[in-house]
Amino acid sequence: MESYFIHNAIIVNEGKQFPGSLIIADGRILEIYDGPRPSSFVLPEGTVEIDAGGQLLIPGVIDDQVHFRDPGLTEKGDLYTESRAAVAGGVTSFMDMPNTLPKATSLEILEEKYKLAAKKSLANYSFFLGASNDNLDEIKKADPSRICGLKVFTGASTGNMLVSDPVALEAIFRESPVIIAVHSEDEAIIQANLKTYRERYGDDIPIEAHPLIRSEEACYKSSELLVSLARKHKARLHLLHLSTARELELLDNTIPLEEKLITGEVCVHHLWFDDRDYADLGSRIKWNPAIKTEKDKLGLMEGLINDKIDIVATDHAPHLLKGKDNPYTSCPSGAPLIQHSLVAMLAFYHMGRLPLEKIIEKLCHSPAVLYRIKDRGFIRKGYFADLVLVDMDAPWTVAPENILYKCGWSPLEGVTFRSRVTKTWVSGRLVFDQGKFNETIKGQRLLFNY
């Protein structure tokens, strides 16, 4: 294994910033120094010295919600292309969703995805088991030390894995041995709203109607039900990609994250865009749940600051532009984001809206705590060296020539970011260095403390 001595860095970790240095050996963090390395400490033979030049050194980002489209939908993205984009953006670990082909609703199919990732992924990985109306026996066999969680759709989205049977949903909350991560929208409300707009516009519904069809009411009603089920059965519930300020009423910020049964997440796009952006970006920002009002956007940011919202993710979901250019009813929801999530969040720091320590907490530390990931998410002695160097003053503009997603586009094209990821280590190995990749490196399967 490679050894590295990183010095002259500004380490941001566990609520603190300090000038420091550290040593990586055998894939893990061997030593951390507040300031320069003591002269008495002898570096391991062959150690590569890296002068960070005052750049930020942070833990690798952990993204708990991605759709890398592998297997079965690989014209849009795959485990190689999207993990490559991830490490270029400072994301060292991801958790991928089950709505692939075939749908990952059995442990056998799920293990095939792990085998694919071991061959293709440059980042560390885990995969959600998918819930259906009739796979409770598979759910009960899930090993919480080796699988990140169970994904439940209460609102239909790409792949249509809707859990529509109330009896099945209740049984899932009663029996699941792993955290239940939910796409929370009420399908009946959505379908009633869609019927109204279809009667008015046919298939060519204006994109501005998307947040009215997949409405605040649809989100809140579903989340309210899910929270009640979680409380009834003392189940661990994680509400994915919250899109409304109202849903924050259902969340608690008075207890530590490690003690919470009910947790919430916001995605970068729900903090970055609001419904005024549909006029310029159209279906490029059609996600489920929908991007909603400025009031919702600001409320979600406040929920992040006050810890009602626990983590930030992307819901990275690439589609080909030829599909996104279809009329509303046949245009898929989702967009690619993982290469740009860290720099977008750092943009909020540059705007004076979020402290660095809070950004690192929500992107790196809290996902590790929430999912109980073993030995990752922090800069700690003995932890895996999933690390990122960031130049905070190296402006660049998102453009087709620097977009790494297989689908080849981004809703952030034309945006200039001030911060730039310069190096990324995955389990102690330098996989991304100033735009160049070491593609011989493969990520590891995430394990969990249960």
HELIX and SHEET records of a PDB file:
HELIX    1   1 LEU A   79  ALA A   88  1                                  10    
HELIX    2   2 LEU A  107  LYS A  120  1                                  14    
HELIX    3   3 LEU A  136  LYS A  140  1                                   5    
HELIX    4   4 PRO A  166  GLU A  175  1                                  10    
HELIX    5   5 GLU A  187  TYR A  201  1                                  15    
HELIX    6   6 ILE A  207  ALA A  209  5                                   3    
HELIX    7   7 HIS A  210  ILE A  213  1                                   4    
HELIX    8   8 GLU A  216  HIS A  233  1                                  18    
HELIX    9   9 ARG A  246  LEU A  250  5                                   5    
HELIX   10  10 LEU A  257  GLU A  259  5                                   3    
HELIX   11  11 VAL A  268  TRP A  272  1                                   5    
HELIX   12  12 ASP A  275  ASP A  277  5                                   3    
HELIX   13  13 TYR A  278  LEU A  281  1                                   4    
HELIX   14  14 GLY A  282  ILE A  285  5                                   4    
HELIX   15  15 GLU A  294  ILE A  305  1                                  12    
HELIX   16  16 LEU A  321  LYS A  324  1                                   4    
HELIX   17  17 TYR A  328  SER A  330  5                                   3    
HELIX   18  18 ILE A  338  HIS A  340  5                                   3    
HELIX   19  19 SER A  341  HIS A  350  1                                  10    
HELIX   20  20 LEU A  356  ILE A  360  1                                   5    
HELIX   21  21 GLU A  361  HIS A  365  3                                   5    
HELIX   22  22 SER A  366  TYR A  371  1                                   6    
HELIX   23  23 PRO A  400  ASN A  402  5                                   3    
SHEET    1   A 4 ARG A  28  ASP A  34  0                                        
SHEET    2   A 4 LYS A  16  ALA A  25 -1                                        
SHEET    3   A 4 TYR A   4  ASN A  13 -1                                        
SHEET    4   A 4 VAL A  48  ASP A  51  1                                        
SHEET    1   B 8 ARG A  28  ASP A  34  0                                        
SHEET    2   B 8 LYS A  16  ALA A  25 -1                                        
SHEET    3   B 8 TYR A   4  ASN A  13 -1                                        
SHEET    4   B 8 LEU A  56  PRO A  59  1                                        
SHEET    5   B 8 LEU A 387  ASP A 391 -1                                        
SHEET    6   B 8 ARG A 420  VAL A 426 -1                                        
SHEET    7   B 8 ARG A 429  ASP A 433 -1                                        
SHEET    8   B 8 LYS A 436  PHE A 437 -1                                        
SHEET    1   C 3 VAL A  61  VAL A  66  0                                        
SHEET    2   C 3 VAL A  91  ASP A  96  1                                        
SHEET    3   C 3 ASN A 124  PHE A 127  1                                        
SHEET    1   D 6 LEU A 129  GLY A 130  0                                        
SHEET    2   D 6 LEU A 150  PHE A 153  1                                        
SHEET    3   D 6 ILE A 180  HIS A 183  1                                        
SHEET    4   D 6 LEU A 237  LEU A 239  1                                        
SHEET    5   D 6 ILE A 262  CYS A 267  1                                        
SHEET    6   D 6 ILE A 311  ALA A 313  1                                        
SHEET    1   E 2 TRP A 396  THR A 397  0                                        
SHEET    2   E 2 THR A 416  PHE A 417 -1                                        
END                                                                             
